[in-house]
């Protein structure tokens, strides 16, 4: 009798979550504004379902919602949306249910997001746009160049000289199809990590209101990039350099992507150190700290953050690297 009640309860909750997933997926499709945050919210019902029930119920709900979205809007959209929020939601739900460490949860979420993005990308190119990767990126570059050109024209009309605009025009020349294709793997990896970071925090905020105990993400001022991670990416960079010198085509992709990832790792770590000292050591307000970061981040001074990030990975100024503390003991 209790099993029957439990099964009925699970079926009802799965039905409710399926309906919620369908509504959120359709909002994500029809409302461009919602699509910005929709990607972070869509996995949450899947996480809740997995926490309250089991994998079978969760997968059934995800598949059902995908089929319904396919009937209402488009079969391919139903497939891609189900894959995207299904994989990420199940990965995060499993990590939370098994009480995994935050870093493990972020890693699993980033990997699942990367897989989902690649599947979505492949389906869109091959079945919806019926184009190629090069053709799609070429169109994106054209749109981006037109937007940049409009901004440059506006600056010129405001009286800004060509010499002052030269750094912008030089950076614009870098954004061509060939360059973007070569850094595409790195862009996908970085976007997946960023997605995982925000999704975890948003999911935690909502699940706490539902009385779920979710491990807290370390504060930004206490985030430290482990030297092992930087070393792995650096090895990838060296591998790319060797392959490029051997005239092996894939080396350009490895080299450019590894370089991009390293730059963002160092920048991210440097910003964490800078904000740590501004907020904790020098007791500046949040607004003052934000203004300093905003004014310096989009200027040549940003290289200081990169150098600071490199130094902190090696030296650990804040003494927060747990592995290094254990080794010292």
C-alpha positions in Angstrom: 0.0 0.0 0.0 2.8 2.4 0.9 4.6 1.6 -2.3 1.5 2.3 -4.3 1.1 5.7 -2.5 4.8 6.5 -3.1 4.5 5.5 -6.8 1.4 7.7 -7.2 3.1 10.6 -5.5 6.1 10.2 -7.7 3.9 10.0 -10.9 2.1 13.2 -9.9 5.3 15.1 -9.1 6.9 13.9 -12.3 3.8 15.1 -14.2 4.0 18.5 -12.5 7.7 18.9 -13.2 7.2 17.8 -16.8 4.6 20.5 -17.3 6.9 23.1 -15.6 9.8 22.0 -17.9 7.6 22.4 -21.0 6.5 25.9 -19.9 10.1 27.0 -19.2 11.4 25.5 -22.5 8.7 27.3 -24.5 9.4 30.5 -22.7 13.0 30.0 -23.5 12.1 29.7 -27.2 9.5 32.4 -27.6 10.8 35.0 -25.2 14.3 36.2 -26.1 14.7 38.1 -22.8 13.9 35.0 -20.8 16.3 32.9 -22.9 19.2 34.7 -21.2 18.3 33.3 -17.8 16.3 30.3 -19.0 19.4 28.2 -19.6 20.3 28.6 -15.9 16.8 27.8 -14.6 15.8 24.9 -16.8 17.9 22.3 -15.1 16.5 23.1 -11.6 13.2 21.1 -12.0 15.3 18.1 -13.1 17.6 18.5 -10.1 14.6 18.6 -7.7 13.0 15.6 -9.3 16.2 13.6 -9.0 16.6 14.6 -5.3 13.1 13.6 -4.5 12.8 10.4 -6.5 15.1 8.3 -8.7 16.9 8.4 -12.0 14.2 6.5 -13.8 11.5 9.0 -12.9 13.7 11.9 -13.8 14.7 10.6 -17.2 11.0 9.7 -18.0 10.0 13.3 -17.1 12.8 14.8 -19.3 11.9 12.6 -22.3 8.2 13.4 -21.9 8.9 17.2 -21.7 11.1 16.9 -24.8 8.4 15.1 -26.7 5.7 17.7 -25.7 7.9 20.6 -26.7 8.5 18.8 -30.0 4.8 18.4 -30.6 4.0 22.0 -29.6 6.9 23.8 -31.3 9.4 21.8 -33.2 10.8 18.2 -32.9 14.4 19.3 -33.1 13.9 22.0 -30.5 12.3 19.4 -28.2 15.3 17.2 -28.7 18.0 19.8 -28.1 16.2 21.4 -25.1 15.7 18.0 -23.5 19.3 17.1 -24.0 20.6 20.4 -22.7 18.6 20.7 -19.4 18.4 16.9 -19.0 22.1 16.2 -19.0 23.0 19.3 -16.8 20.1 18.7 -14.4 20.9 15.0 -13.9 24.6 15.7 -13.5 24.1 18.4 -10.8 21.3 16.5 -9.1 23.5 13.4 -8.8 26.4 15.4 -7.3 24.1 17.0 -4.8 22.4 13.8 -3.9 25.7 12.0 -3.4 27.1 15.0 -1.4 29.9 15.6 -3.8 32.4 18.5 -3.2 31.6 21.8 -4.9 34.5 21.5 -7.3 33.3 18.1 -8.4 29.8 19.4 -9.0 31.1 22.4 -11.0 33.4 20.1 -13.1 30.5 17.6 -13.8 28.2 20.5 -14.6 30.7 22.1 -17.0 31.3 18.7 -18.8 27.6 18.0 -19.2 27.1 21.6 -20.4 29.9 21.2 -22.9 28.4 18.0 -24.2 24.9 19.5 -24.4 26.2 22.6 -26.2 28.1 20.5 -28.8 25.0 18.4 -29.5 22.9 21.5 -29.8 25.5 23.1 -32.1 25.7 20.0 -34.3 21.9 19.6 -34.6 21.5 23.3 -35.4 24.2 23.3 -38.1 23.3 20.0 -39.8 19.5 19.9 -39.5 18.2 23.4 -38.9 20.5 25.9 -40.7 21.9 23.2 -43.0 25.1 25.1 -43.1 28.7 24.4 -42.0 30.6 25.6 -39.0 32.6 27.9 -41.2 29.5 29.3 -42.8 27.7 29.9 -39.5 30.7 31.6 -37.9 31.3 33.7 -41.0 27.8 35.1 -40.7 28.3 35.8 -37.0 31.6 37.6 -37.8 29.9 39.8 -40.4 27.1 40.8 -38.0 29.7 41.5 -35.3 31.9 43.6 -37.7 28.8 45.6 -38.7 28.0 46.3 -35.1 31.6 47.3 -34.3 31.7 49.6 -37.4 28.5 51.4 -36.2 30.2 52.0 -32.8 33.3 53.3 -34.5 31.3 55.6 -36.7 29.5 56.9 -33.6 32.8 57.6 -31.9 34.1 59.4 -35.0 31.0 61.7 -35.0 31.7 62.5 -31.4 35.1 63.9 -32.4 37.3 61.0 -31.3 40.4 60.9 -33.6 41.4 57.8 -35.7 44.6 57.5 -33.7 42.6 57.2 -30.5 40.4 54.6 -32.2 43.3 52.6 -33.5 43.4 50.1 -30.6 39.7 49.3 -31.3 40.2 48.9 -35.0 43.3 46.7 -34.5 41.3 44.4 -32.1 38.5 44.3 -34.6 40.9 42.9 -37.3 41.6 39.9 -35.0 37.9 38.8 -35.0 37.9 37.0 -38.3 36.4 33.6 -39.1 39.8 31.8 -39.1 40.7 33.1 -35.6 37.3 32.3 -34.1 37.4 28.7 -35.4 40.8 28.2 -33.9 39.8 29.4 -30.5 36.3 27.8 -30.6 37.3 24.8 -28.4 38.6 27.2 -25.8 35.5 29.4 -26.0 33.2 26.4 -25.5 35.2 25.2 -22.5 35.3 28.7 -20.9 31.5 29.2 -21.5 30.7 25.8 -20.0 32.7 26.7 -16.8 31.0 30.1 -16.6 27.6 28.4 -17.1 28.4 25.8 -14.4 29.4 28.6 -11.9 26.2 30.6 -12.3 23.9 27.5 -12.6 25.2 26.1 -9.3 24.7 29.4 -7.5 21.2 29.9 -8.8 20.2 26.3 -8.1 21.6 26.5 -4.6 19.7 29.8 -3.9 16.4 28.2 -5.1 16.9 24.8 -3.4 17.7 26.5 -0.1 14.2 28.0 -0.1 12.9 24.4 -0.6 14.8 23.3 2.6 17.6 21.5 0.7 21.1 21.7 2.3 23.4 22.5 -0.6 27.1 23.1 -0.2 28.1 26.8 -0.5 30.3 28.0 -3.3 33.5 29.7 -1.9 33.4 33.4 -2.0 35.0 35.0 -5.0 37.7 36.5 -2.8 38.6 33.0 -1.7 38.6 31.3 -5.1 42.1 30.0 -6.0 43.1 28.3 -9.2 45.1 25.2 -8.3 48.5 25.1 -9.8 47.8 21.6 -11.1 45.0 22.9 -13.3 47.3 25.7 -14.7 50.0 23.1 -15.3 47.6 20.9 -17.3 46.5 23.8 -19.5 50.2 24.9 -19.9 51.1 21.4 -21.1 48.3 21.7 -23.7 49.8 25.0 -24.8 53.3 23.5 -25.1 51.8 20.5 -27.0 50.1 23.0 -29.4 53.4 24.8 -30.0 55.2 21.5 -30.8 52.5 20.4 -33.2 52.4 23.8 -35.0 56.2 23.6 -35.5 55.6 20.1 -37.0 53.0 21.7 -39.4 50.2 19.6 -37.9 46.9 21.4 -38.4 45.3 20.4 -35.1 48.2 22.1 -33.2 46.7 25.6 -34.1 43.4 24.7 -32.4 45.2 23.3 -29.3 47.6 26.3 -29.2 45.0 29.1 -29.5 42.5 27.4 -27.2 45.0 26.7 -24.5 46.3 30.2 -24.7 42.8 31.6 -24.4 42.0 29.4 -21.4 45.3 30.3 -19.7 44.7 34.0 -20.1 41.2 33.8 -18.6 42.5 31.5 -15.7 45.2 34.1 -14.8 42.8 37.0 -15.2 40.1 35.3 -13.1 42.6 34.4 -10.4 44.1 37.9 -10.5 40.7 39.5 -10.1 40.0 37.3 -7.1 43.3 38.4 -5.4 42.7 42.1 -6.2 39.2 42.0 -4.8 40.4 40.1 -1.7 42.9 42.9 -0.9 40.5 45.7 -1.7 37.6 44.3 0.3 39.3 42.5 3.2 42.7 44.1 3.6 41.9 47.7 2.7 38.2 47.5 3.8 36.9 49.3 0.7 33.1 49.3 0.1 31.5 47.0 -2.5 30.7 50.0 -4.7 34.2 51.5 -4.5 35.7 48.1 -5.3 33.4 47.6 -8.2 34.2 51.0 -9.7 38.0 50.3 -9.4 37.6 46.9 -11.1 35.4 48.2 -13.9 37.7 51.1 -14.7 40.9 49.1 -14.7 39.6 45.8 -16.2 38.8 47.4 -19.6 42.1 49.2 -19.9 45.8 48.3 -20.4 45.9 47.9 -16.6 44.1 44.5 -17.1 47.5 42.9 -17.8 48.4 43.6 -14.1 45.5 41.3 -13.1 46.9 38.6 -15.4 50.4 38.9 -13.9 48.9 39.0 -10.4 47.0 35.8 -11.2 50.2 34.0 -12.4 52.1 35.1 -9.3 49.3 34.0 -6.9 49.1 30.5 -8.5 52.8 30.1 -7.9 53.2 31.8 -4.5 49.6 31.7 -3.0 49.5 35.2 -1.4 46.3 34.5 0.5 47.4 31.1 1.9 44.2 29.5 0.9 45.4 26.6 -1.3 44.4 23.6 0.9 46.8 21.2 -1.0 49.8 23.5 -0.3 48.8 23.9 3.3 48.7 20.1 3.8 52.0 19.7 2.1 53.6 22.3 4.3 52.4 20.5 7.4 
